Amino acid sequence: MVRSCIKALSFSIALLGCAGPTLHSATADLPPKDTPFGTEEQKMLACLDLRDHIVSLYADEYVAENNLSLDRAERVAFRSGWAEELARKGTFDRFEQTCVSGLTPHKYECGMASKTTDGLVACMKFSSR
């Protein structure tokens, strides 16, 4: 139980580390401008890619730590089910609200290059400074 809480906290920290400061009303009313991603749509897609990568890292770590034997199809189903459950619980809400405004190419590249959850957390802490 404690281990699950620690994992959930680490997962939340990783998601929040990806997000930048929230835009307030003065800047929220401005029309979207091109970003280093090209367009706002490309940035939104980058946020979705990063979110999926984060879920995969944590799901893979869970499978490994619990010595579960899953074939490829079972791993995909496990990750999908876990992502759906996290979304249902609202875990992604803050990430989705702030990712588009705070994601930089560096954060995206660093996050996507992470191969472990520890690396992801360290990357997001480093790149948010």
Secondary structure as GFF3:
##gff-version 3
##sequence-region A 1 129
A	DSSP	alpha_helix	2	18	.	.	.	ID=ss1
A	DSSP	alpha_helix	25	28	.	.	.	ID=ss2
A	DSSP	alpha_helix	40	65	.	.	.	ID=ss3
A	DSSP	alpha_helix	72	88	.	.	.	ID=ss4
A	DSSP	alpha_helix	93	102	.	.	.	ID=ss5
A	DSSP	alpha_helix	105	113	.	.	.	ID=ss6
A	DSSP	alpha_helix	117	127	.	.	.	ID=ss7
###
